[in-house]
Amino acid sequence: MFRKEWTGEEAEKWTIEDTVTVIISPLIYLLILIGGAMSTLLMPVGFSMLALAIVLIVVMVKIINPKLSAISEAYEKKQKHYIEELEKKVKWEE
């Protein structure tokens, strides 16, 4: 349903994966907040909300992590290139 392989350029663009993550993340925070309060009062519904929040966290990470990894790899390559260029300029090797 969601892509697992991304290039750095593809991962930079807004996709359905980003939209789903943006929708899920506030829901997770809300479930943790309300579920935590209700769990403190030992209400069974609170524990269910916390369990649902944990499941949604796992789903969100599985959806967005491949994109984040691709972006990170692309930036690492750019950074390596910039550092090599800087070292050449510092050593007057141009």
Disulfide bonds with the S-S distance in Angstrom:
none
